[in-house]
Amino acid sequence: MPKDFVPVARPHLGQEEVAAAGRAILSGWVTQGPEVARFEREFAAYVGSPHACAVSSGTTALHLALLAVGVRPGDEVITVSHSYIATANSIRYCGAKPVFVDIDPATFNIDPQKIEPAISDRTRAILCVHQMGMPCDLKAIVEIGRHRGLPVVEDAACAIGSEILWQGQWEKIGKPHGDVACFSFHPRKLLTTGDGGMLTTASAEIDAKFRLWRQHGMSVPDTVRHSSPEVVFESYPELGFNYRLTDIQAAIGREQLKRLPEAIAQRRQLANRYKQLLGDMPGLTLPDEPDWTRANWQSFCIRLPKDIDQRTVMQKMLDEGIATRRGIMCAHLEPAYRDPETWRCAQTTCKPSGRCPNLAESERAQREGVILPLFSEMTEEQQDRVVRALRAACSPRNQG
Ligand SMILES: *Cc1c(COP(=O)(O)O)cnc(C)c1O
């Protein structure tokens, strides 16, 4: 890869993370232990949540969250198709069926007005997504959940540090505003531990379930057993999983948490600069940030002008040494969802396999969206190159 290649994203990891991981390794305690406990306390304080429970990934966080709010085989969960496929997959892990609702094209987030018509007597929960770090309309969604007696789980995989105006106050995503919020620490997100995840909730009862299930359903945590002066025999009262985060990862996560405020400020500045530099491009649509949100800009997704081909633009940019990604993909268009029994849309009479007329905005967003490079250490010079390459790739002589 050329030296001046611009990646679509790059994690900010340095000597601090190396030293922290080294300390954890040399401490003699390498899997879930004291570093995980510290990381959980610091994470909870950062987002303003009473409880935080670390797990092995954003996906395993989603699985435990859905189980904890009571999703069981035969149930339905309302969500979006236009998300990373793990969102819908986590519903299927519970033996339940995702019910896909279309998005609001301006924000790429679930359209709250389309939720009510999708509710059936099998609906057990709403799984909303803060797509690419942009908070979804939680106020409307939580209201529907309360009104219909449905728990709200937030897929906040991308949304660490994003904020929402809530009853006149700016609050972090993950407080949580629904019943549970799920975060991911994959390297494409703002805080990375390689792989990892976090669950936040205001319910001590739900938090206790997470702690039991992430560690094989074991009645006594390892830390308690090891520090007890008396012999302790554990038991396994419920079916659990191995969804642990390691202490090595948690030590890295604690350093990453310290970098967050600056990283978010840098990303917000770069996102604003993209908007200034691209504002006059004919036909191009820039991502919307509603005035009740402050995004962390995990991704910056533009929509190409009509009649401009996505793959052509992305290839031209790659030829210039600039990586991009297409818009978020739709789960219902993937072969893993070809069987019509694996999902349904809001229209119970619609039995599509493949393209679905009721998810037209989701499909259009996948087709028209292009995610531009954005990472906290990106230079203005790199950003200028991205803008130049995008303009050139969209110019008429370069198309077709
Ligand atoms: C990244 C992501 C996930 C999955 O997180 P992992 O940590 O990779 O398991 C789930 N949902 C969304 C919206 C994501 O962006």
The ligand as a MOL file (V3000), in Angstrom:
LIG
                    3D

  0  0  0     0  0            999 V3000
M  V30 BEGIN CTAB
M  V30 COUNTS 15 15 0 0 0
M  V30 BEGIN ATOM
M  V30 1 C -20.0790 -3.0470 14.8460 0
M  V30 2 C -21.5290 -3.2210 15.0060 0
M  V30 3 C -22.0730 -4.3390 15.6380 0
M  V30 4 C -21.2510 -5.5460 16.0290 0
M  V30 5 O -20.2480 -5.2910 16.9480 0
M  V30 6 P -19.0420 -6.3620 17.1110 0
M  V30 7 O -18.2760 -5.8270 18.2560 0
M  V30 8 O -18.2830 -6.3480 15.8300 0
M  V30 9 O -19.6640 -7.6740 17.3980 0
M  V30 10 C -23.4410 -4.3680 15.8470 0
M  V30 11 N -24.2380 -3.3570 15.4440 0
M  V30 12 C -23.7430 -2.2790 14.8150 0
M  V30 13 C -24.6820 -1.1810 14.4200 0
M  V30 14 C -22.3910 -2.1750 14.5650 0
M  V30 15 O -21.9220 -1.1010 13.9120 0
M  V30 END ATOM
M  V30 BEGIN BOND
M  V30 1 1 1 2
M  V30 2 1 2 3
M  V30 3 2 2 14
M  V30 4 1 3 4
M  V30 5 2 3 10
M  V30 6 1 4 5
M  V30 7 1 5 6
M  V30 8 2 6 7
M  V30 9 1 6 8
M  V30 10 1 6 9
M  V30 11 1 10 11
M  V30 12 2 11 12
M  V30 13 1 12 13
M  V30 14 1 12 14
M  V30 15 1 14 15
M  V30 END BOND
M  V30 END CTAB
M  END
